[in-house]
Structure formats: structure tokens, C-alpha cells
Amino acid sequence: MLKITINELPDGQRWCLQGRLVEQWASELRSAWREAQCGGDTRKRVVQLIDVTFIDRGGEHVLAEIMSDGAEFIASDVYTTHLLDDLRSALKRTRARKRKHEESDANH
């Protein structure tokens, strides 16, 4: 089970996640995130993962999507911190490849 609590702050939102970020619950998080994005709210969003006990591949994909939308993350354990670092690195590589591809297309 995953509990999602969204706290409204003056400068943004804090999304506090508790429990297991696995496929079924990851889908719920994705839906809630997309709904918030569609609202046009451009304030900062911080996702707190301190109380997340497990993350599967589905959860990793959702975190990557959220990260690509510009969210900031708070994590306390080594595994989650390492996972977030890996996701950031993958996102940077993907963006660099995309820029390179776009520049190549523009030159032709």
C-alpha cells in the first residue's frame, strides 16, 4: 500500500509518500501527479520519500517521469538516494542524446 499526502505550501507542494511504491500504487501516484500537472500549477513540487519502504521497476519509472517534470526529492536512506542519483544520471543522458539528435537534424 502507498499513502500519498499532498501538503500545500506558500511556494509549492510537498508530496509525502509512505509505504511501498510498486506497480499498482505507482500507477495511482502517476495519475495524481498528472492530474496536478494538468491543473496548470507551475509551483515547485517536492516529493518526500523518507517513509517509502520499497520501490519496484514500476515505481522507478514513475519517479523518473516525475523527475523529468522538474520535481525535487527528499530521501534519507542510502538505497533511495542512490536510486535517485541513477535516475538523474539517466535523465541527463537522455536529454543530452535528444539535444544532440535535434542539433544533427537542424544541420541537415
N, C-alpha and C positions, 0 to 999 in steps of 0.2 A: 504494500500500500504506500502511496505517496500523498503527503499533505502539502498543499500549496497555499501559502498565506501571502497576500499582497498588501503591503503597508504603503499608504500614500504619504509622501514626504513633500516638503515645500519645493524641492528641486528635482523630484523624480519619484521613483517607486523602488521599494525593496521587496524582492520576491524571496521568501524564505521557504526552502524545501526541506521536508523531513520524511525519512523513510527510504524506500527502495525505488530508484529511478530505472525501472525496467519497462519493457516494450509497451504493455497496456497503459501504464501510468505515464510513460514518456509521451505517448500519443495525447493524453489529456493535457500534459504540460505544453506540447506543441500547439494544441488547439487554443488554450488560454493565451499563449504568447501571441499567436497570430491574431486573435481577437483584439488584444491590446494594441498591436501594431496597426490594425485597420482603423482604430479609433482616431488616428492622426496625432496621437500624443507623442511628441518628439523629446520629452524629458528623458533624463538619464534613468537607466534601469540597472539595478544591482541585483545579482542573483546570489543568494547565500546558500552554500552547500554544506555548511558545518554539520548539519544533522542528517545528511544523506548517508545511508549505511551500505549501499551497493549501487553500482551503475553497470548496466549491460550495454551491448552494442547499440541497441535502440536508443538508450539514454545518451550515449556518446554522440549519436547523430543529432539528437535534439539539442544537446549542448553546443555542438558545432554550429548548428543553424542559428541559435540564439547569439552565439559569439559573433557570427558574421553580421548580425544586426546591430552590433556595437555594444552589447551588454558588458558590464563589468562583473567580475566574480569574486566571491569571498569563500575561501576554503581553508580548513585548518589541518587536515591530515596529509601525510606525505603522498599517498596514492592519488587523492583527488587533485592535489597541487600538481603532481607530475602529469596526470591526465590532461589538465587544463593547459599546461605548457606544451604538451604534444599537440593538442587541438589548435593552439595558437600558431605553432610552427607549421602545421598542415595548412592552415588558413593563409598564412603569409606566402607559402609556396604556391598555393592555388591562385592567389591574387597576382603574384609575380608572373606565373605562366600565362594568365589571362592578359595581363598588360603586354607581355612580350608578343603574344599572338595578335593582339589588337594593333600593336605597332607594326608588326610584319604585314598585316592586311592593309594598313594605311600606306605602306611604302610600295605596294604593288598596284 
